[in-house]
Each structure stands twice: as structure tokens, then as C-alpha cells.
Amino acid sequence: MSLSYAMLGLLTYGPMNGYNLKKIFDKSIAHVWAASLSQIYRELSSLEKKGYVTSIIQKQEDGPDKRIYSITDPGRDAFQEWLKDFPEQTSFYQRDEFMLRIFFGSRLEKKEIIKEFENFISQKRDHLQILNEIKDTFNIYSSEFKVESAEKEELFWNFTIKQGQMSLEVLIKWAEECIKELEEYNWNYNRFYKKMN
């Protein structure tokens, strides 16, 4: 459901085809809500049936024709209503396979669990780099969209990046401290597959 509104939100900046919508999606909000190209096209079709978007075919001399989507007044109204209706409970991950394994990590050898923490840190650093790259593209898109108040738009776009950056930095620090504690801990590894008395 939120994907539809994310797309409506992007279309408030201007008309675009599905491919461009996906490209901008990936460079702007994929760090908070991911979507595949097929999902985007499926949602565009659904939004058009609801009357929230309209489309026209744009003829191309040097390639296939493009279907350009624009948001309608009912689409803007629906987006505004959704935007004002913040969830009562903010997101909370209830399923985290990595953390579940950490919980039972005492059943692994020290080097195994340290390796997993190192992999975790590496992935979070890669994600941090992606966020930095996304942030660098914000001024390009605010110019491309010709938004009325680019500075104000970028302020809010950067709020989402800052949340991601700070969260990742904390997770990296957490994992580094876990590794340090493991290295300092006198590890007595015993396999737990023993019958309980």
C-alpha cells in the first residue's frame, strides 16, 4: 500500500515514465522502501484504474514509445491524506535472522562468530556508502524536477538519509565493540549437543 503513495509522491514532482520512476525511486527513497520495476508498473496500472494517475503515449523516433504518467487531483488528495495519517507505532523489526543467530552465538567457535560480525560491519559500510551516493544526487533531482522550494525538499530528503547514516554508524560501532569483547573474553568453546541432566 505504501508503495502506491511513494510513487504518487514522486509524481507530484512531475510526469515520468515507469523506467524513470524506478530510476529516481532507487536514487531517492529505496533506502526506506524498496521496489522492483515489475512492482512499479503493477502499481502504476492500479493507480490509473483508481483515477489517481493518467497516462499518455509519447512517440519516440529513435526508440520505443513511452507511456508518461501524471498525477491527477484525486491522486494528489489521496497522497495528502495518506501523508498526514502517520502510523501510531513507528516501525520495529520483529524478525531479524542475524540477531537471532547472535543470541545463540555461544554455540559457535569464537573465530566463526567474529567473522560474522566482520561481515555485518562490511555490509553496513557498503550500505553507508550507498546512502552517501544517494545524498549526492539530491541536488541533481531537485534541479531536474524544478521543484518550487528545492532547499526545503532537500531538507526533508536529507532527514531520511541522516536517519539511515546514524543508524548504520551505531550498528557498526556496536559490532566493533562486540568483536572487541569477544577477543578479550576467555572463550571456552564446548559443543552444546549434550544431553541435559
C-alpha positions in Angstrom: 0.0 0.0 0.0 2.8 2.5 0.9 4.5 1.8 -2.4 1.5 3.4 -4.2 1.8 6.5 -2.1 5.6 6.6 -2.6 5.0 6.6 -6.3 2.3 9.3 -6.1 4.7 11.4 -4.0 7.4 11.2 -6.7 4.8 12.0 -9.4 4.0 15.2 -7.5 7.4 16.4 -8.7 6.4 15.9 -12.4 5.3 13.4 -15.0 7.5 10.5 -15.8 7.5 7.0 -17.3 7.8 3.8 -15.4 11.5 3.4 -16.1 12.4 6.9 -15.0 10.2 6.5 -11.9 12.2 3.3 -11.0 15.5 5.1 -11.6 14.5 8.0 -9.4 13.0 5.7 -6.8 16.3 3.9 -6.5 18.2 7.1 -6.1 15.9 8.7 -3.6 13.7 6.5 -1.4 14.8 2.9 -2.0 16.8 3.1 1.3 13.4 3.4 3.2 11.1 1.5 0.8 12.4 -0.9 -1.9 10.5 -1.8 -5.1 11.2 -3.8 -8.3 10.4 -2.4 -11.8 7.6 -5.0 -12.1 6.1 -3.8 -8.8 6.2 -0.2 -10.0 4.5 -1.0 -13.3 1.8 -3.1 -11.5 1.2 -0.2 -9.1 1.0 2.4 -11.9 -1.7 0.3 -13.6 -3.6 0.0 -10.3 -3.3 3.8 -9.7 -4.5 4.5 -13.2 -7.6 2.3 -12.6 -8.3 4.3 -9.4 -8.1 7.6 -11.3 -5.0 8.7 -9.2 -2.8 8.9 -12.3 -3.3 9.3 -16.0 -1.0 8.4 -18.8 -0.3 9.4 -22.4 1.9 7.7 -25.1 4.9 9.8 -26.1 6.1 8.9 -29.6 9.9 8.3 -29.9 11.7 8.5 -33.2 14.8 6.7 -32.0 13.2 4.1 -29.8 10.0 2.5 -28.5 7.2 4.8 -27.5 7.0 5.8 -23.8 4.0 5.8 -21.5 4.2 9.0 -19.4 2.3 9.1 -16.1 1.0 12.2 -14.4 -0.8 12.5 -11.0 -4.4 13.7 -11.0 -6.2 15.9 -8.5 -7.8 12.9 -6.8 -4.3 11.3 -6.7 -2.9 14.5 -5.0 -5.7 14.4 -2.5 -5.2 10.7 -1.7 -1.4 11.3 -1.3 -2.0 14.3 1.0 -4.4 12.3 3.2 -2.0 9.4 3.4 0.9 11.7 4.3 -1.0 13.2 7.2 -2.0 9.8 8.6 1.2 8.9 10.4 1.2 5.4 11.9 0.6 5.2 15.7 3.5 2.9 16.1 6.8 3.6 14.4 8.5 0.7 12.6 10.0 -2.0 14.8 11.8 -5.1 13.4 10.3 -8.2 14.9 12.2 -10.6 12.7 16.0 -10.4 12.4 17.7 -13.6 11.5 21.2 -12.3 12.1 20.3 -11.2 15.7 18.6 -14.5 16.3 21.8 -16.3 15.5 23.8 -13.9 17.6 21.5 -14.7 20.6 22.7 -18.3 20.3 26.2 -17.4 19.3 27.8 -19.0 22.3 27.3 -22.3 20.5 29.8 -21.3 17.8 33.6 -21.0 17.9 35.0 -17.6 18.6 36.5 -17.2 15.1 33.2 -18.1 13.5 31.2 -15.5 15.3 33.9 -12.8 14.9 33.8 -13.5 11.1 30.0 -13.0 11.1 30.4 -9.7 12.9 33.1 -8.6 10.4 30.7 -9.5 7.5 28.0 -7.5 9.2 30.3 -4.4 9.5 31.3 -4.8 5.8 27.7 -4.8 4.7 26.8 -1.8 6.8 29.7 0.2 5.5 28.6 -0.7 1.9 25.1 0.5 2.8 26.5 3.7 4.3 28.4 4.3 1.0 25.2 3.9 -1.0 23.4 6.4 1.3 26.2 8.9 0.7 25.9 8.4 -3.0 22.1 8.9 -2.8 22.6 12.2 -0.8 25.0 13.4 -3.6 22.2 13.0 -6.2 19.5 15.0 -4.3 20.6 18.4 -5.7 20.5 16.9 -9.2 16.9 15.7 -8.8 15.7 18.9 -7.2 17.0 20.7 -10.2 15.6 18.1 -12.7 12.1 18.3 -11.1 12.3 22.1 -10.9 10.6 21.9 -7.5 9.4 25.3 -6.2 11.4 25.0 -3.0 14.4 22.8 -3.7 16.1 23.8 -0.4 13.0 22.8 1.6 12.6 19.5 -0.3 16.2 18.6 0.2 15.9 19.3 3.9 13.3 16.5 4.3 15.1 14.2 1.9 18.2 14.6 4.0 16.3 13.7 7.2 15.8 10.2 5.8 19.4 9.9 4.8 20.6 11.2 8.2 18.4 8.6 10.0 20.0 5.8 7.9 23.5 7.1 8.3 23.3 7.5 12.1 21.6 4.1 12.5 24.3 2.4 10.4 27.1 4.2 12.3 25.6 2.9 15.6 25.3 -0.6 14.3 28.9 -0.6 13.0 30.1 0.7 16.4 28.0 -2.0 18.2 29.5 -4.8 16.1 33.1 -3.4 16.6 32.6 -3.4 20.3 31.2 -7.0 20.2 34.3 -8.1 18.4 36.5 -6.4 21.0 34.6 -8.1 23.8 34.9 -11.4 22.1 38.6 -11.0 21.6 39.1 -10.2 25.3 36.8 -12.9 26.5 38.4 -16.2 27.7 36.5 -18.4 25.3 35.8 -22.0 26.5 34.1 -23.5 23.5 32.1 -26.6 24.2 29.6 -28.1 21.8 26.1 -27.8 23.3 24.8 -31.0 21.8 24.9 -32.8 25.1 22.0 -34.5 26.9 20.7 -32.4 29.7 20.8 -34.0 33.1 
